[in-house]
Amino acid sequence: MAKRFPIRPSHPERNCWGCDRYCAAGDMICGNGTERTQHPVELFGDDWREWEAEAAEQASGQRPDPNAPVQG
């Protein structure tokens, strides 16, 4: 079973978010590449979950339930 994905980690720059291992940025043992995968909060800001919900709403034409579990 996959680890729970943290919504707002305190220091997202310290980990690679490319797989379920969440390796330290300097110790990527999964072979995911030479650069770490950034957390969505680093790419889209603190409101990244709302941005994701807005994109889903535009794609489907209806407003998603904000209390529904995230699928992925």
N, CA, C and O atoms as a Tinker XYZ file with bonds, in Angstrom:
   288  protein
     1  N      0.835000   -1.169000    0.000000    73     2
     2  CA     0.000000    0.000000    0.000000    64     1     3
     3  C      0.886000    1.240000    0.000000    63     2     4     5
     4  O      1.914000    1.273000    0.675000    81     3
     5  N      0.494000    2.238000   -0.742000    73     3     6
     6  CA     1.269000    3.461000   -0.861000    64     5     7
     7  C      1.150000    4.306000    0.407000    63     6     8     9
     8  O      0.140000    4.263000    1.110000    81     7
     9  N      2.201000    5.071000    0.681000    73     7    10
    10  CA     2.160000    5.994000    1.806000    64     9    11
    11  C      1.183000    7.117000    1.503000    63    10    12    13
    12  O      0.916000    7.420000    0.340000    81    11
    13  N      0.656000    7.727000    2.539000    73    11    14
    14  CA    -0.228000    8.877000    2.360000    64    13    15
    15  C      0.603000   10.046000    1.842000    63    14    16    17
    16  O      1.716000   10.282000    2.312000    81    15
    17  N      0.064000   10.764000    0.888000    73    15    18
    18  CA     0.764000   11.895000    0.303000    64    17    19
    19  C      0.518000   13.127000    1.164000    63    18    20    21
    20  O     -0.634000   13.523000    1.346000    81    19
    21  N      1.568000   13.743000    1.698000    73    19    22
    22  CA     1.369000   14.915000    2.555000    64    21    23
    23  C      0.859000   16.123000    1.763000    63    22    24    25
    24  O      1.365000   16.417000    0.680000    81    23
    25  N     -0.126000   16.809000    2.295000    73    23    26
    26  CA    -0.737000   17.958000    1.640000    64    25    27
    27  C      0.168000   19.187000    1.730000    63    26    28    29
    28  O      0.420000   19.854000    0.726000    81    27
    29  N      0.649000   19.480000    2.926000    73    27    30
    30  CA     1.514000   20.646000    3.147000    64    29    31
    31  C      2.732000   20.235000    3.978000    63    30    32    33
    32  O      2.753000   20.468000    5.187000    81    31
    33  N      3.748000   19.627000    3.352000    73    31    34
    34  CA     4.944000   19.262000    4.112000    64    33    35
    35  C      5.702000   20.516000    4.547000    63    34    36    37
    36  O      5.682000   21.530000    3.849000    81    35
    37  N      6.365000   20.446000    5.690000    73    35    38
    38  CA     7.049000   21.630000    6.204000    64    37    39
    39  C      8.270000   22.012000    5.371000    63    38    40    41
    40  O      8.556000   23.200000    5.218000    81    39
    41  N      8.988000   21.043000    4.835000    73    39    42
    42  CA    10.160000   21.311000    4.001000    64    41    43
    43  C     10.119000   20.411000    2.761000    63    42    44    45
    44  O     10.845000   19.419000    2.701000    81    43
    45  N      9.282000   20.741000    1.776000    73    43    46
    46  CA     9.153000   19.870000    0.604000    64    45    47
    47  C     10.426000   19.772000   -0.229000    63    46    48    49
    48  O     10.616000   18.803000   -0.964000    81    47
    49  N     11.294000   20.769000   -0.118000    73    47    50
    50  CA    12.533000   20.773000   -0.904000    64    49    51
    51  C     13.531000   19.719000   -0.440000    63    50    52    53
    52  O     14.515000   19.465000   -1.134000    81    51
    53  N     13.306000   19.112000    0.695000    73    51    54
    54  CA    14.234000   18.112000    1.237000    64    53    55
    55  C     14.006000   16.711000    0.687000    63    54    56    57
    56  O     14.853000   15.836000    0.867000    81    55
    57  N     12.878000   16.480000    0.018000    73    55    58
    58  CA    12.545000   15.142000   -0.468000    64    57    59
    59  C     12.288000   15.138000   -1.959000    63    58    60    61
    60  O     12.000000   16.169000   -2.567000    81    59
    61  N     12.402000   13.943000   -2.536000    73    59    62
    62  CA    11.974000   13.716000   -3.911000    64    61    63
    63  C     10.579000   13.107000   -3.811000    63    62    64    65
    64  O     10.360000   12.178000   -3.035000    81    63
    65  N      9.633000   13.631000   -4.598000    73    63    66
    66  CA     8.243000   13.202000   -4.507000    64    65    67
    67  C      7.841000   12.330000   -5.689000    63    66    68    69
    68  O      6.651000   12.178000   -5.962000    81    67
    69  N      8.818000   11.749000   -6.400000    73    67    70
    70  CA     8.546000   11.011000   -7.618000    64    69    71
    71  C      7.986000    9.612000   -7.436000    63    70    72    73
    72  O      7.428000    9.057000   -8.383000    81    71
    73  N      8.113000    9.027000   -6.263000    73    71    74
    74  CA     7.569000    7.687000   -6.026000    64    73    75
    75  C      7.111000    7.590000   -4.575000    63    74    76    77
    76  O      7.108000    8.595000   -3.863000    81    75
    77  N      6.731000    6.420000   -4.135000    73    75    78
    78  CA     6.220000    6.235000   -2.777000    64    77    79
    79  C      7.305000    6.207000   -1.708000    63    78    80    81
    80  O      6.991000    6.118000   -0.521000    81    79
    81  N      8.559000    6.279000   -2.098000    73    79    82
    82  CA     9.640000    6.221000   -1.109000    64    81    83
    83  C      9.923000    7.569000   -0.465000    63    82    84    85
    84  O     10.394000    7.615000    0.671000    81    83
    85  N      9.650000    8.670000   -1.164000    73    83    86
    86  CA     9.925000   10.025000   -0.667000    64    85    87
    87  C     11.353000   10.126000   -0.137000    63    86    88    89
    88  O     11.583000   10.520000    1.006000    81    87
    89  N     12.301000    9.763000   -0.991000    73    87    90
    90  CA    13.719000    9.768000   -0.629000    64    89    91
    91  C     14.212000   11.169000   -0.326000    63    90    92    93
    92  O     13.635000   12.155000   -0.786000    81    91
    93  N     15.277000   11.252000    0.447000    73    91    94
    94  CA    15.934000   12.536000    0.672000    64    93    95
    95  C     16.477000   13.031000   -0.662000    63    94    96    97
    96  O     16.871000   12.229000   -1.508000    81    95
    97  N     16.501000   14.338000   -0.854000    73    95    98
    98  CA    16.906000   14.925000   -2.134000    64    97    99
    99  C     18.311000   14.504000   -2.548000    63    98   100   101
   100  O     18.587000   14.396000   -3.743000    81    99
   101  N     19.188000   14.267000   -1.609000    73    99   102
   102  CA    20.547000   13.862000   -1.932000    64   101   103
   103  C     20.754000   12.360000   -1.988000    63   102   104   105
   104  O     21.874000   11.911000   -2.234000    81   103
   105  N     19.720000   11.571000   -1.769000    73   103   106
   106  CA    19.845000   10.115000   -1.687000    64   105   107
   107  C     18.677000    9.444000   -2.400000    63   106   108   109
   108  O     17.886000    8.739000   -1.772000    81   107
   109  N     18.566000    9.658000   -3.701000    73   107   110
   110  CA    17.443000    9.088000   -4.444000    64   109   111
   111  C     17.788000    7.662000   -4.868000    63   110   112   113
   112  O     18.438000    7.441000   -5.890000    81   111
   113  N     17.340000    6.705000   -4.064000    73   111   114
   114  CA    17.696000    5.312000   -4.288000    64   113   115
   115  C     16.816000    4.610000   -5.309000    63   114   116   117
   116  O     17.134000    3.501000   -5.737000    81   115
   117  N     15.719000    5.235000   -5.706000    73   115   118
   118  CA    14.793000    4.571000   -6.629000    64   117   119
   119  C     15.257000    4.657000   -8.080000    63   118   120   121
   120  O     14.716000    3.954000   -8.933000    81   119
   121  N     16.237000    5.494000   -8.380000    73   119   122
   122  CA    16.683000    5.643000   -9.756000    64   121   123
   123  C     15.723000    6.467000  -10.585000    63   122   124   125
   124  O     15.664000    6.315000  -11.805000    81   123
   125  N     14.964000    7.346000   -9.930000    73   123   126
   126  CA    13.972000    8.166000  -10.601000    64   125   127
   127  C     14.608000    9.194000  -11.531000    63   126   128   129
   128  O     13.915000    9.780000  -12.362000    81   127
   129  N     15.872000    9.414000  -11.408000    73   127   130
   130  CA    16.555000   10.393000  -12.246000    64   129   131
   131  C     17.625000   11.109000  -11.455000    63   130   132   133
   132  O     17.912000   10.758000  -10.311000    81   131
   133  N     18.205000   12.103000  -12.068000    73   131   134
   134  CA    19.263000   12.827000  -11.387000    64   133   135
   135  C     18.735000   14.051000  -10.662000    63   134   136   137
   136  O     19.445000   14.632000   -9.840000    81   135
   137  N     17.514000   14.452000  -10.946000    73   135   138
   138  CA    16.894000   15.578000  -10.263000    64   137   139
   139  C     15.649000   15.091000   -9.542000    63   138   140   141
   140  O     14.958000   14.180000   -9.999000    81   139
   141  N     15.385000   15.703000   -8.428000    73   139   142
   142  CA    14.227000   15.279000   -7.646000    64   141   143
   143  C     12.936000   15.811000   -8.258000    63   142   144   145
   144  O     12.927000   16.845000   -8.927000    81   143
   145  N     11.865000   15.096000   -8.019000    73   143   146
   146  CA    10.540000   15.531000   -8.445000    64   145   147
   147  C      9.991000   16.463000   -7.375000    63   146   148   149
   148  O     10.001000   16.121000   -6.193000    81   147
   149  N      9.512000   17.635000   -7.775000    73   147   150
   150  CA     9.021000   18.607000   -6.817000    64   149   151
   151  C      7.613000   18.263000   -6.336000    63   150   152   153
   152  O      6.832000   17.621000   -7.038000    81   151
   153  N      7.320000   18.707000   -5.129000    73   151   154
   154  CA     5.988000   18.562000   -4.544000    64   153   155
   155  C      5.074000   19.591000   -5.210000    63   154   156   157
   156  O      5.547000   20.670000   -5.568000    81   155
   157  N      3.787000   19.300000   -5.390000    73   155   158
   158  CA     2.873000   20.268000   -6.012000    64   157   159
   159  C      2.843000   21.628000   -5.328000    63   158   160   161
   160  O      2.613000   22.640000   -5.990000    81   159
   161  N      3.071000   21.675000   -4.012000    73   159   162
   162  CA     3.077000   22.961000   -3.317000    64   161   163
   163  C      4.228000   23.836000   -3.807000    63   162   164   165
   164  O      4.124000   25.062000   -3.783000    81   163
   165  N      5.318000   23.222000   -4.249000    73   163   166
   166  CA     6.441000   23.983000   -4.798000    64   165   167
   167  C      6.132000   24.502000   -6.196000    63   166   168   169
   168  O      6.595000   25.575000   -6.583000    81   167
   169  N      5.361000   23.751000   -6.939000    73   167   170
   170  CA     5.048000   24.130000   -8.315000    64   169   171
   171  C      3.869000   25.089000   -8.406000    63   170   172   173
   172  O      3.907000   26.035000   -9.192000    81   171
   173  N      2.819000   24.861000   -7.614000    73   171   174
   174  CA     1.569000   25.591000   -7.759000    64   173   175
   175  C      1.218000   26.481000   -6.574000    63   174   176   177
   176  O      0.253000   27.242000   -6.652000    81   175
   177  N      1.968000   26.410000   -5.483000    73   175   178
   178  CA     1.681000   27.228000   -4.307000    64   177   179
   179  C      0.854000   26.487000   -3.273000    63   178   180   181
   180  O      0.471000   25.333000   -3.464000    81   179
   181  N      0.589000   27.178000   -2.172000    73   179   182
   182  CA    -0.129000   26.553000   -1.055000    64   181   183
   183  C     -1.556000   26.142000   -1.385000    63   182   184   185
   184  O     -2.117000   25.274000   -0.716000    81   183
   185  N     -2.149000   26.747000   -2.400000    73   183   186
   186  CA    -3.527000   26.412000   -2.763000    64   185   187
   187  C     -3.598000   25.399000   -3.906000    63   186   188   189
   188  O     -4.551000   25.420000   -4.685000    81   187
   189  N     -2.623000   24.529000   -4.015000    73   187   190
   190  CA    -2.569000   23.599000   -5.140000    64   189   191
   191  C     -3.751000   22.644000   -5.174000    63   190   192   193
   192  O     -4.152000   22.224000   -6.260000    81   191
   193  N     -4.317000   22.288000   -4.049000    73   191   194
   194  CA    -5.480000   21.380000   -4.059000    64   193   195
   195  C     -6.717000   22.074000   -4.608000    63   194   196   197
   196  O     -7.528000   21.442000   -5.284000    81   195
   197  N     -6.875000   23.361000   -4.330000    73   195   198
   198  CA    -7.994000   24.103000   -4.895000    64   197   199
   199  C     -7.815000   24.255000   -6.404000    63   198   200   201
   200  O     -8.783000   24.169000   -7.160000    81   199
   201  N     -6.583000   24.478000   -6.835000    73   199   202
   202  CA    -6.287000   24.591000   -8.264000    64   201   203
   203  C     -6.642000   23.285000   -8.969000    63   202   204   205
   204  O     -7.218000   23.297000  -10.057000    81   203
   205  N     -6.297000   22.164000   -8.348000    73   203   206
   206  CA    -6.612000   20.848000   -8.905000    64   205   207
   207  C     -8.131000   20.659000   -9.005000    63   206   208   209
   208  O     -8.624000   20.115000   -9.993000    81   207
   209  N     -8.866000   21.104000   -7.987000    73   207   210
   210  CA   -10.330000   20.980000   -7.993000    64   209   211
   211  C    -10.945000   21.846000   -9.091000    63   210   212   213
   212  O    -11.896000   21.432000   -9.754000    81   211
   213  N    -10.396000   23.056000   -9.283000    73   211   214
   214  CA   -10.904000   23.932000  -10.340000    64   213   215
   215  C    -10.663000   23.321000  -11.717000    63   214   216   217
   216  O    -11.525000   23.408000  -12.592000    81   215
   217  N     -9.508000   22.710000  -11.914000    73   215   218
   218  CA    -9.204000   22.072000  -13.201000    64   217   219
   219  C    -10.154000   20.903000  -13.444000    63   218   220   221
   220  O    -10.613000   20.706000  -14.569000    81   219
   221  N    -10.451000   20.131000  -12.411000    73   219   222
   222  CA   -11.375000   19.003000  -12.550000    64   221   223
   223  C    -12.784000   19.505000  -12.857000    63   222   224   225
   224  O    -13.513000   18.894000  -13.639000    81   223
   225  N    -13.159000   20.621000  -12.236000    73   223   226
   226  CA   -14.479000   21.202000  -12.478000    64   225   227
   227  C    -14.607000   21.653000  -13.930000    63   226   228   229
   228  O    -15.630000   21.403000  -14.568000    81   227
   229  N    -13.595000   22.305000  -14.448000    73   227   230
   230  CA   -13.629000   22.772000  -15.827000    64   229   231
   231  C    -13.652000   21.603000  -16.803000    63   230   232   233
   232  O    -14.315000   21.671000  -17.838000    81   231
   233  N    -12.945000   20.550000  -16.485000    73   231   234
   234  CA   -12.895000   19.389000  -17.383000    64   233   235
   235  C    -14.222000   18.632000  -17.404000    63   234   236   237
   236  O    -14.641000   18.152000  -18.457000    81   235
   237  N    -14.883000   18.522000  -16.257000    73   235   238
   238  CA   -16.110000   17.738000  -16.184000    64   237   239
   239  C    -17.378000   18.577000  -16.306000    63   238   240   241
   240  O    -18.449000   18.047000  -16.600000    81   239
   241  N    -17.260000   19.871000  -16.083000    73   239   242
   242  CA   -18.427000   20.727000  -16.158000    64   241   243
   243  C    -19.243000   20.757000  -14.881000    63   242   244   245
   244  O    -20.306000   21.377000  -14.851000    81   243
   245  N    -18.771000   20.095000  -13.809000    73   243   246
   246  CA   -19.483000   20.120000  -12.541000    64   245   247
   247  C    -18.486000   20.311000  -11.409000    63   246   248   249
   248  O    -17.303000   20.005000  -11.558000    81   247
   249  N    -18.956000   20.810000  -10.295000    73   247   250
   250  CA   -18.088000   21.108000   -9.150000    64   249   251
   251  C    -17.861000   19.837000   -8.328000    63   250   252   253
   252  O    -18.825000   19.205000   -7.899000    81   251
   253  N    -16.586000   19.451000   -8.101000    73   251   254
   254  CA   -16.314000   18.258000   -7.293000    64   253   255
   255  C    -16.547000   18.528000   -5.809000    63   254   256   257
   256  O    -16.488000   19.671000   -5.355000    81   255
   257  N    -16.812000   17.463000   -5.066000    73   255   258
   258  CA   -17.018000   17.557000   -3.627000    64   257   259
   259  C    -15.667000   17.804000   -2.946000    63   258   260   261
   260  O    -14.778000   16.963000   -3.086000    81   259
   261  N    -15.457000   18.930000   -2.204000    73   259   262
   262  CA   -14.176000   19.214000   -1.586000    64   261   263
   263  C    -13.812000   18.240000   -0.474000    63   262   264   265
   264  O    -12.645000   18.157000   -0.090000    81   263
   265  N    -14.794000   17.493000    0.056000    73   263   266
   266  CA   -14.526000   16.531000    1.121000    64   265   267
   267  C    -14.290000   15.117000    0.583000    63   266   268   269
   268  O    -14.037000   14.193000    1.356000    81   267
   269  N    -14.372000   14.951000   -0.717000    73   267   270
   270  CA   -14.165000   13.633000   -1.315000    64   269   271
   271  C    -12.691000   13.286000   -1.263000    63   270   272   273
   272  O    -11.848000   14.176000   -1.380000    81   271
   273  N    -12.353000   12.000000   -1.087000    73   271   274
   274  CA   -10.939000   11.603000   -1.068000    64   273   275
   275  C    -10.295000   11.819000   -2.442000    63   274   276   277
   276  O    -10.940000   11.684000   -3.481000    81   275
   277  N     -9.010000   12.158000   -2.411000    73   275   278
   278  CA    -8.271000   12.384000   -3.650000    64   277   279
   279  C     -7.926000   11.050000   -4.264000    63   278   280   281
   280  O     -7.404000   10.171000   -3.578000    81   279
   281  N     -8.204000   10.878000   -5.540000    73   279   282
   282  CA    -7.883000    9.639000   -6.246000    64   281   283
   283  C     -6.563000    9.821000   -6.965000    63   282   284   285
   284  O     -6.263000   10.907000   -7.462000    81   283
   285  N     -5.789000    8.783000   -7.021000    73   283   286
   286  CA    -4.538000    8.940000   -7.737000    64   285   287
   287  C     -3.620000    7.810000   -7.623000    63   286   288
   288  O     -2.529000    7.841000   -8.192000    81   287
